[in-house]
Every structure is written in C-alpha cells, then in structure tokens.
Amino acid sequence: MGSYMRKKMILFGLNEPRWSGRNYQALAEEGFGKNVIAHRAIRLLSESAASVPLHLFRGDQKIDHHPLLDLLARPNPARSQADFFEAAYAYLNIAGNSYLEMT
C-alpha cells in the first residue's frame, strides 16, 4: 500500500485517532465548541474579566468623563460593554490574541 492509503486508513479507520485540521477555525471548534470543560472555563474567565470595572487615569487623577469611556461603555448599538469585553476575552483565551479596532 502506498503512503496515501496508509494515511487514509489511519485517519478514517475504526478505533484510530481523528485529528482536527491545523487551522484556527478547526482548533476552536474542537477545543471550545465541542469540549464542555474548556467551553465553561473560557466562559467563566471571560465573564469574570468583563465584570471588572474600567477606570481612566491621567497620572494619579481619575477621569470620570472622557470620549474613550463613552465608547467603551457602548462600543456599538448591538452590544453592551460586558458583551463586548466577554467576546474579546473569549477570543484571547481561544486564540491567544484578541484585537480591538476603532473604526
């Protein structure tokens, strides 16, 4: 048998490991979407981190009113601050990176 057939038999044979694809989407689906323990752990971390209140300081002085605070309080019409940061922290835990961009 050629190496292609051996590889095919290993991937699809009975009682053999089935490897996920080596890309972000496949790893996220396997690790987060199909693993209830990882899913719950990431949700707990994300929800907890998003519940920490944000404060803005200039030196030692706390700033109560600033356009940045307004933006973070309501990042877009469809999401609250907590929803927005829960998603950002979840991406950080799943992928190792999370990017925020103001447009």
N, C-alpha and C positions, 0 to 999 in steps of 0.2 A: 504494500500500500504506500502511496506517496504521502508526503508530509501534509498535504492539504486534507486528505481523507482522515488521517490520524487526528488532525486538529479539529475537524468537523465532528468526529466521533467523541472526542473529549468534551467539546462544547455542548453537544446535544445528547450524549449517551445517558443512560439511566445511572443514578447514584453518583454522578460526577458533578463537580462544581460548575456553576454557571456564572461567569464573570460579567460584570456590568461594563458598559463602554467606558473608555478613559476620557470622558469629557465632562464638563461641569454639570450639564443637564442630567446625564445618566447617573452621575455620582450623587447629585442632590436628590433625585427621585428614589434611588436605592437607600441612601443614608438618612434622609429626612422624611420623605414621603411614605416609605414602607417600613420604617423602623420606629415603632411606637415609643420606645425608650428615648432614642435620640430626638424624636419629634417633641416629646414632652420636656426634655431637658432644655432644648433650644427655646421652646416657648416660655418656660419659666425664667430663663436668663433674659430673654428679650423683654418680657413683660416687666420684670423687676427693674432692669436698666432703664426702661422707658418711663417708669414711675418716679425716677429721681428728679426733683425739681431743678430747673436750669436757672442760673443767676449770671448776670453780666457785671463784670467789674472793670473799672478803669483805675489801675493802680490798686489802692486799698478802698476806693469808693465804689459802693454798689450802685449800679444804674438801674432804675426801675422802669424807665420809658426809653425805648430805642427801636428803630425800624427792624433791627435784627430780631429782637424779642417778639415783635408783632408777627414777623414772618414765621418764626419757629412755633408760635402759638397756633397759627393756622397756615400750614405750609401749602395747602391747596384747598379748593372748595369741597373736595370729596373726602378729605382725611383730616382727622384731628391730630394734634401734636403727639398724643400717645400712640395712635395708629401708625403715624409716620415713623416714629423712632422705633417702635416694635419691629416694623419691617426692616429698617436699616440695621438694627442689631441682629435680627434673624439672618439677613444676608451675610453679615460679618461672621456669624458663627458657622454658617453653612459653607461659605466660600473662602473665608479668610480675609476678604476685602469687602468694603462697602463704601460706595461713593455717593456723595450728595452734591448736586449741582444746581445753582440758582440760574434760572433762565428768564 
